[in-house]
Amino acid sequence: MPFPNKPTLPSSIWGAMIICGTVAGAGMFTLPIVMAGAWYRWSVMMLMLSGFCMLLSGLLFMKVSLRFPPGAGYDTLTQTLTPSWWRKINGLSISFVLGILTYAYISASGPVYQHSINALGININDAEAKGLLTLLVASVVWLGTQGVSRLITLCLAAKLLLFFLLFGGLIHHVDVSLLLRPNSTAAQNRYFPYLLATLPFCLASFGFHGNITGLIHYYQGDERRVRHALVFGILLALVIYLFWLTCTMGNIQRQDFPTIARQGGDIHALIQAMHDRLPQQSLGLLLDIFSHFAVICSFLGVTVGLFDFLADKLGTDNSKRGRAKTALLTFCPPLLASILFPQGFLLAIGYAGLFATIWALFTPAFLAWRAHQHFSGDLPRGKKQWAAIIVVVLFGGINIIAWLGSQWHMIPEF
């Protein structure tokens, strides 16, 4: 649906920063841990496949959203184009995934920020650190998409600078023999069986769909800018992931990753393992600072998606009072859960990968299918749309099989 009287629109780079900041955040710390079984080459292939399929589903959702009034989100689209039972399932899955990711970031980042604040001579406990971090992020989200995009861009720029400074040191210590195993059938059989178990985590690592509604409104319905923001954001995130895998798997022995997982598998545990292998104290400090910016980026992106969904679902207005009500519903339940159940980071990310299949893969494909019938009538469906819908649905189905296989111990886990 066209937007009247479009002003001069922001560059697509701002939207790409939101997408990349949402995707390549604290969740990236779980990737080398959950991918240790499949190891480097298979993990790279799975990340590229997951990024492509999630981008494809995001573009399908974007196409449908552009036919609706500004601000229309998942709830409005599913109410118009899908049966009521699917709307309810979709709404529950979005609330669960974005809520549990918010919980995961709060619970995982609390100890990191507590350690940093205590190092400054200010003694606070874990719950207080989580509360301060949540209050900071909630304040920015309350201000709106423009404020979020500026802060995410600032954090992402700082994160990328630290990324290259840090990896400039770590790259020198990468042991290529740790990454590249002999290309024999026996060697492949020791790694390939663990590949399927990584899929739900890969899917969760490319979750950005909750931000599409805000981007469409931000760019006043300009399809080209929104599409460029999605594509560039995902590509930049993929580059960051691949460098991260190279530097972690090239510096930590494969057999050491189960120990890291038993310690919680969160940011703090991985940083400690990296500290043991960093020859210079300055590199360890850079890794600590890098982790802080990574948390803020993904925390902001995920909570903006949850905020927009709840506002659309509940019909709250865009006034300061209305946004404050939505912010309370967005942040208070995950904060309380992170204080009561602080050790659920890896489990939360895994469940997010399962339920995200519904609203990030199946629902965009379903909406694209129904939107064509609703808006185009008897016009034939294009081959590209057919192919996109089939690929997205197949990828979603394989992800569910992978998650169920892991839960029922039908596929091996490292």
Secondary structure by P-SEA (a helix, b strand, c coil): cccccccccccaaaaaaaaaaaccccccccccccccccccaaaaaaaaaaaaaaaaaaaaaaaaaaaccccccaaaaaaccccaaaaaaaaaaaaaaaaaaaaaaaaaaaaaaaaaaaaacccccaaaaaaaaaaaaaaaaaacaaaaaaaaaaaaaaaaaaaaaaaaaaaaacccccccccccaaaaaacccccccaaaaaaaaaccccaaaaaaaaaccaaaaaaaaaaaaaaaaaaaaaaaaaaaaacccccaaaaaaaacccaaaaaaaaaaacccaaaaaaaaaaaaaaaaaaaaaaaaaaaaaaaaaacccccaaaaaaaaaaacaaaaaaaaaccccaaaaaaaaaaaacccccaaaaaaaaaaaaaccccccccaaaaaaaaaaaaaaaaaaaaaaaaaacccccc
